[in-house]
């Protein structure tokens, strides 16, 4: 896994953690995203919306 992928993942996790409990949305947009799996290669355009709402567990 590339360093940029790990850094992006860690950044998203930190962002989700800070927005937890606030009912926030995160929109990830991408253009010409290339995914490769073996012999398959796909280019994607679009966005993904993450609805962030965490509920604390009762103890």
Secondary structure, DSSP 8 states (H G I E B T S, - for coil): --HHHHHHHHHHHHHHHHHTTTTEEEEEEEEEEEEEETTEEEEEEEEEEEEE-------
